[in-house]
Amino acid sequence: MKRAFVLEFTKMNGAGNDFIVIDNRFFYFSPDELASLAARFCARRTGIGADGLLALSNPENPSHHFRMQYFNADGSLATMCGNGARCLVRFAQLAGVGASSMLFETEVGVFEANVPTEPDQQIRVRMNPPKGWTPDFKLQNPLSELPTHYIWTGTEHVVQFVPDVLKWDVARHGRAIRYDPALAPLGANANFVTVHDEGMAILDVRTYERGVEAETQACGTGALAAAVSARVLGYVQENTVKVNMPGGQLVVEIISEEGEIKSLFLEGPVETVYRGSVSL
């Protein structure tokens, strides 16, 4: 009888945004194989259960520490995941990448992370500047009259400021926005935001994520999209914005020069939940 291949994995989460993480430096799974693994094992009821699969892979440039490959729960390739990046940085540290500052490759460029030695300390990643800011983006089939704002923060996002995000029907409104023809063919993640404390630059945010096709407990690039939108529209005045999501709080720092956003920082908690193995 043919012996089964055993795949070791680590389950991690960043503010409740959870991932299956593997060390692909040893397995050498192809992108198609990683996509298949994500679709198979991220299923909540029939698999391990996760928002996506993260692979720590060898970098293309040897001066970088690793390459991040990320696939959504449905098996689709994601260009960037802020919470996933923070989890993979901690995973890399635990896997023996012993640098206090790491450079890692993604589908949308090279990123840098500060990695504290204490496992309970938060991970901070320098992100790319946002692109494509489009206020009052026109949806073809809007469910509400609320203004919709488009922005790219590593992946496609739209932002709506709502009266009370805790009472908002995120599933209904998020699904409609994600599949709105005006955003075709890629679609977008939908973020619903309430300014929780204007004086303290605190936002309450809930996100419907493309590729998961549901609300997630947190979204790193969604937190960036919400914070930048709030800052540009004048809802908050500070350049450091605290973003409360159902799974926890993320902190966004906005670095500007002469009125132009040059870079963003995303900081938040990372937790290793458990380690396990599955037979392929």
C-alpha positions as CSV (number, residue, x, y, z in Angstrom):
1,M,0.0,0.0,0.0
2,K,1.3,3.4,-0.9
3,R,2.3,5.5,2.1
4,A,0.5,8.8,2.6
5,F,2.5,12.1,2.4
6,V,2.3,13.9,5.7
7,L,2.1,17.6,5.6
8,E,3.0,19.5,8.8
9,F,1.3,22.9,9.3
10,T,0.9,25.6,11.9
11,K,-2.4,27.3,12.7
12,M,-2.0,31.0,13.4
13,N,-4.1,34.1,13.6
14,G,-3.7,37.9,13.5
15,A,-6.5,39.6,15.4
16,G,-8.7,36.6,14.6
17,N,-7.9,36.5,10.9
18,D,-6.7,32.8,10.8
19,F,-4.4,30.9,8.5
20,I,-2.9,27.6,7.8
21,V,0.9,28.1,7.5
22,I,3.4,25.8,5.9
23,D,7.2,25.9,5.4
24,N,7.3,25.5,1.6
25,R,11.1,25.8,1.6
26,F,11.1,22.1,2.1
27,F,8.0,21.0,0.3
28,Y,8.4,23.1,-2.9
29,F,4.7,23.0,-3.7
30,S,3.8,24.8,-6.9
31,P,1.3,27.7,-7.0
32,D,-1.4,25.3,-8.4
33,E,-0.7,22.8,-5.6
34,L,-0.9,25.5,-3.0
35,A,-4.2,26.7,-4.4
36,S,-5.5,23.2,-4.2
37,L,-4.4,22.7,-0.6
38,A,-6.0,26.0,0.3
39,A,-9.4,25.1,-1.2
40,R,-9.2,21.6,0.4
41,F,-8.1,22.4,3.9
42,C,-9.4,26.0,4.6
43,A,-13.0,24.7,4.6
44,R,-14.5,25.3,8.0
45,R,-16.6,22.2,8.2
46,T,-14.7,19.6,6.2
47,G,-11.1,20.8,6.6
48,I,-8.8,22.4,9.1
49,G,-10.6,25.7,8.8
50,A,-9.0,29.1,7.9
51,D,-9.4,32.3,6.0
52,G,-6.4,31.3,3.8
53,L,-3.2,29.4,3.4
54,L,0.3,31.0,3.9
55,A,3.4,29.5,2.4
56,L,6.9,30.4,3.6
57,S,8.9,30.0,0.4
58,N,12.5,30.6,-0.8
59,P,13.1,34.1,-2.0
60,E,13.9,34.9,-5.6
61,N,16.5,37.4,-4.5
62,P,18.9,35.8,-2.1
63,S,19.3,39.1,-0.2
64,H,15.7,38.8,1.0
65,H,14.7,36.5,3.9
66,F,11.8,34.7,2.3
67,R,8.9,34.9,-0.2
68,M,5.3,35.0,1.0
69,Q,2.7,33.1,-1.0
70,Y,-0.9,33.5,0.0
71,F,-4.1,31.8,-1.2
72,N,-7.6,32.6,-0.1
73,A,-9.9,30.0,1.3
74,D,-11.4,29.4,-2.1
75,G,-8.0,28.7,-3.6
76,S,-7.6,32.0,-5.4
77,L,-4.3,33.8,-5.3
78,A,-4.2,36.9,-3.2
79,T,-1.7,39.7,-4.0
80,M,-1.3,40.8,-0.3
81,C,-2.7,40.1,3.2
82,G,-1.6,42.4,6.0
83,N,-2.5,40.0,8.8
84,G,-1.1,37.1,6.9
85,A,2.2,38.9,6.4
86,R,2.5,39.5,10.1
87,C,1.8,35.9,10.9
88,L,4.3,34.6,8.4
89,V,7.0,36.9,9.7
90,R,6.5,35.4,13.2
91,F,6.4,31.9,11.6
92,A,9.7,32.6,9.8
93,Q,11.3,33.7,13.1
94,L,10.1,30.4,14.7
95,A,11.4,28.5,11.7
96,G,14.9,29.8,12.2
97,V,15.0,33.1,10.2
98,G,16.8,34.9,13.0
99,A,16.7,38.5,11.9
100,S,15.2,41.3,13.9
101,S,14.3,43.1,10.6
102,M,13.1,41.0,7.7
103,L,12.7,41.7,4.0
104,F,10.2,39.5,2.3
105,E,8.8,39.2,-1.3
106,T,5.1,39.2,-2.2
107,E,3.1,39.4,-5.4
108,V,3.1,43.2,-5.1
109,G,6.7,43.9,-4.1
110,V,9.1,43.7,-1.2
111,F,8.1,44.5,2.4
112,E,9.9,45.0,5.6
113,A,9.0,43.9,9.1
114,N,10.3,44.5,12.6
115,V,10.4,41.3,14.6
116,P,10.6,41.5,18.4
117,T,12.1,38.5,20.1
118,E,9.3,38.1,22.7
119,P,6.5,36.0,21.2
120,D,3.7,38.0,22.8
121,Q,4.9,41.3,21.3
122,Q,3.2,42.8,18.2
123,I,4.5,42.6,14.7
124,R,4.9,45.8,12.7
125,V,5.1,45.7,8.9
126,R,6.0,48.5,6.5
127,M,3.4,48.4,3.7
128,N,3.3,50.0,0.3
129,P,1.6,53.4,-0.2
130,P,-2.0,53.2,-1.3
131,K,-3.0,53.7,-4.9
132,G,-6.1,54.4,-6.9
133,W,-7.9,56.6,-4.4
134,T,-11.4,57.3,-5.9
135,P,-13.8,59.1,-3.6
136,D,-17.5,58.7,-4.4
137,F,-17.0,55.6,-6.5
138,K,-20.2,54.9,-8.4
139,L,-21.6,51.4,-8.0
140,Q,-24.0,50.1,-10.6
141,N,-26.3,48.4,-8.1
142,P,-26.0,50.2,-4.8
143,L,-28.0,48.9,-1.8
144,S,-27.7,52.2,0.0
145,E,-27.2,55.9,-0.7
146,L,-24.0,56.0,1.3
147,P,-20.9,57.2,-0.5
148,T,-18.5,54.5,-1.6
149,H,-14.8,55.1,-1.8
150,Y,-12.3,52.9,-3.7
151,I,-8.6,52.4,-2.7
152,W,-5.9,49.9,-3.3
153,T,-3.8,49.0,-0.2
154,G,-2.1,45.8,-1.5
155,T,-5.4,44.5,-2.9
156,E,-8.7,46.1,-4.0
157,H,-10.9,47.7,-1.3
158,V,-14.0,49.8,-1.1
159,V,-15.0,51.7,2.1
160,Q,-18.3,52.9,3.3
161,F,-18.8,55.0,6.5
162,V,-22.0,53.8,8.2
163,P,-23.9,55.1,11.2
164,D,-23.4,52.0,13.4
165,V,-21.2,49.2,12.0
166,L,-22.1,46.9,14.9
167,K,-25.7,46.8,13.6
168,W,-24.8,46.8,9.9
169,D,-25.8,43.8,7.7
170,V,-22.2,43.2,6.5
171,A,-23.1,39.9,4.7
172,R,-25.8,41.5,2.6
173,H,-24.1,44.8,1.8
174,G,-20.7,43.2,1.5
175,R,-21.7,40.6,-1.0
176,A,-23.5,43.1,-3.2
177,I,-20.5,45.4,-3.3
178,R,-18.0,42.5,-3.9
179,Y,-19.9,41.4,-7.0
180,D,-21.0,44.9,-8.2
181,P,-20.4,45.1,-12.0
182,A,-18.7,48.4,-11.6
183,L,-15.8,46.6,-9.8
184,A,-15.6,43.7,-12.4
185,P,-13.7,41.7,-13.2
186,L,-11.7,41.5,-9.9
187,G,-14.3,42.7,-7.5
188,A,-13.2,44.2,-4.2
189,N,-13.2,43.7,-0.4
190,A,-15.9,45.7,1.3
191,N,-15.2,47.6,4.5
192,F,-17.8,49.2,6.7
193,V,-16.6,51.9,9.1
194,T,-17.9,53.9,12.0
195,V,-15.7,56.6,13.6
196,H,-15.8,55.3,17.1
197,D,-13.8,58.1,18.7
198,E,-12.9,61.0,16.4
199,G,-10.8,62.8,19.0
200,M,-8.7,59.7,19.6
201,A,-8.6,58.5,16.0
202,I,-10.4,55.2,16.7
203,L,-12.4,53.4,14.0
204,D,-14.8,50.4,14.3
205,V,-14.5,48.3,11.1
206,R,-16.0,45.2,9.7
207,T,-14.9,43.6,6.4
208,Y,-16.4,41.3,3.9
209,E,-13.5,39.6,2.2
210,R,-13.2,38.5,-1.4
211,G,-11.9,35.0,-1.7
212,V,-13.3,34.1,1.7
213,E,-16.8,35.3,0.6
214,A,-17.8,36.2,4.1
215,E,-17.0,38.6,6.9
216,T,-13.7,37.9,8.6
217,Q,-12.7,38.7,12.1
218,A,-10.0,41.1,10.8
219,C,-8.5,42.3,7.6
220,G,-5.1,44.0,7.6
221,T,-5.3,45.7,4.2
222,G,-8.9,46.6,5.1
223,A,-7.7,48.3,8.2
224,L,-5.3,50.3,6.0
225,A,-8.1,51.2,3.6
226,A,-10.4,52.3,6.4
227,A,-7.7,54.4,8.2
228,V,-6.4,56.1,5.0
229,S,-10.0,56.9,3.9
230,A,-10.8,58.4,7.3
231,R,-7.7,60.5,7.3
232,V,-8.1,61.7,3.7
233,L,-11.7,62.6,4.2
234,G,-11.0,64.4,7.4
235,Y,-12.9,62.1,9.8
236,V,-9.7,61.8,11.8
237,Q,-6.8,64.2,12.0
238,E,-4.0,62.0,13.4
239,N,-1.6,59.9,11.4
240,T,-1.8,57.0,13.8
241,V,-5.2,55.4,13.7
242,K,-6.5,52.5,16.0
243,V,-8.8,50.2,14.1
244,N,-11.1,48.0,16.1
245,M,-12.2,44.8,14.3
246,P,-14.3,41.9,15.6
247,G,-11.1,39.9,16.3
248,G,-9.0,42.6,17.9
249,Q,-7.3,46.0,17.4
250,L,-4.9,46.9,14.6
251,V,-2.8,50.1,14.5
252,V,-2.2,51.9,11.3
253,E,0.5,54.6,10.9
254,I,0.4,56.9,7.9
255,I,3.6,58.5,6.7
256,S,3.1,61.6,4.5
257,E,5.4,64.1,2.8
258,E,4.0,67.3,1.3
259,G,0.5,65.9,1.4
260,E,1.3,62.6,-0.3
261,I,1.2,59.3,1.5
262,K,4.6,57.7,1.1
263,S,4.2,54.6,3.2
264,L,1.9,52.8,5.7
265,F,2.7,50.7,8.8
266,L,0.4,48.0,10.1
267,E,0.9,46.7,13.6
268,G,-1.1,44.1,15.6
269,P,-1.1,40.9,17.5
270,V,0.0,37.5,16.2
271,E,-0.9,34.2,17.9
272,T,0.3,30.6,17.2
273,V,-2.8,28.5,17.9
274,Y,-1.5,24.9,17.4
275,R,0.7,22.7,15.2
276,G,-0.6,19.6,13.4
277,S,-0.3,17.4,10.4
278,V,-2.6,16.1,7.6
279,S,-2.2,13.3,5.1
280,L,-2.3,14.1,1.4
